[in-house]
Amino acid sequence: MKGNPASRKGEQIVNDWLAQMDSDLFGVVLFELDGRISSLEVYSCSGRVKEFGLPNSSMLLGYDPLSVDQLAAPPSGPS
């Protein structure tokens, strides 16, 4: 396998999350192939952040429309 990346053909998503690091949102996707974890993909949702590390588990958020809307909404202040 040295120098030859493993084929991702046939991979299935096990789970996906959003993660918030500082003020940026990241996608985190875990894949499996033949019942074994095969890869982990982490990407910047905005595409603006080019270098970053892996998020801590405490940074993971549920991936549902409500979570995304709450993160994207500006802070509410007094009316």
C-alpha positions in Angstrom: 0.0 0.0 0.0 3.0 2.3 0.3 2.6 5.2 -2.1 -0.8 3.8 -3.4 -3.9 5.3 -1.8 -6.6 2.9 -0.9 -9.6 2.7 -3.2 -12.7 4.5 -1.9 -15.0 2.6 -4.3 -17.9 1.1 -2.4 -17.5 3.3 0.8 -20.6 4.1 2.7 -21.2 7.0 5.1 -21.4 5.8 8.7 -22.3 9.2 10.1 -21.8 12.9 9.5 -21.6 15.9 11.8 -21.0 19.6 11.8 -18.3 20.9 14.1 -17.7 24.5 15.2 -14.1 25.6 15.7 -13.7 29.2 16.6 -16.3 31.0 14.4 -16.0 28.5 11.5 -18.2 25.6 10.6 -16.7 22.3 9.4 -18.2 19.1 8.0 -17.0 15.8 9.5 -17.9 12.5 7.6 -17.0 9.0 8.7 -16.9 6.3 6.1 -16.8 2.5 6.2 -15.9 -0.2 3.7 -16.7 -3.9 4.2 -17.6 -3.3 7.9 -14.4 -1.4 8.8 -13.8 2.3 9.2 -12.1 3.3 6.0 -11.8 7.1 6.1 -12.6 10.3 7.8 -13.2 13.5 5.8 -13.1 17.0 7.4 -13.8 20.1 5.4 -14.4 23.8 5.8 -18.1 24.5 5.1 -17.3 28.0 3.9 -14.2 27.0 2.0 -12.4 30.0 3.4 -10.3 28.1 6.0 -7.4 26.3 4.3 -5.5 24.9 7.3 -7.1 23.4 10.4 -6.8 20.4 12.7 -9.3 17.8 13.7 -12.1 19.0 16.0 -12.5 17.7 19.5 -15.6 15.6 20.2 -17.0 18.5 22.2 -17.1 20.6 19.1 -19.3 18.2 17.2 -22.9 19.3 16.6 -26.0 17.4 15.4 -26.5 17.8 11.7 -30.0 18.9 11.3 -31.6 22.1 9.8 -32.3 23.6 13.2 -28.7 23.4 14.3 -27.5 25.0 11.0 -30.1 27.8 11.2 -29.2 28.6 14.8 -25.5 28.8 13.9 -26.1 30.9 10.8 -28.4 33.4 12.6 -27.0 36.6 13.9 -27.2 37.0 17.7 -30.5 38.4 18.8 -30.3 41.5 20.9 -32.9 43.5 22.8 -35.8 44.8 20.7 
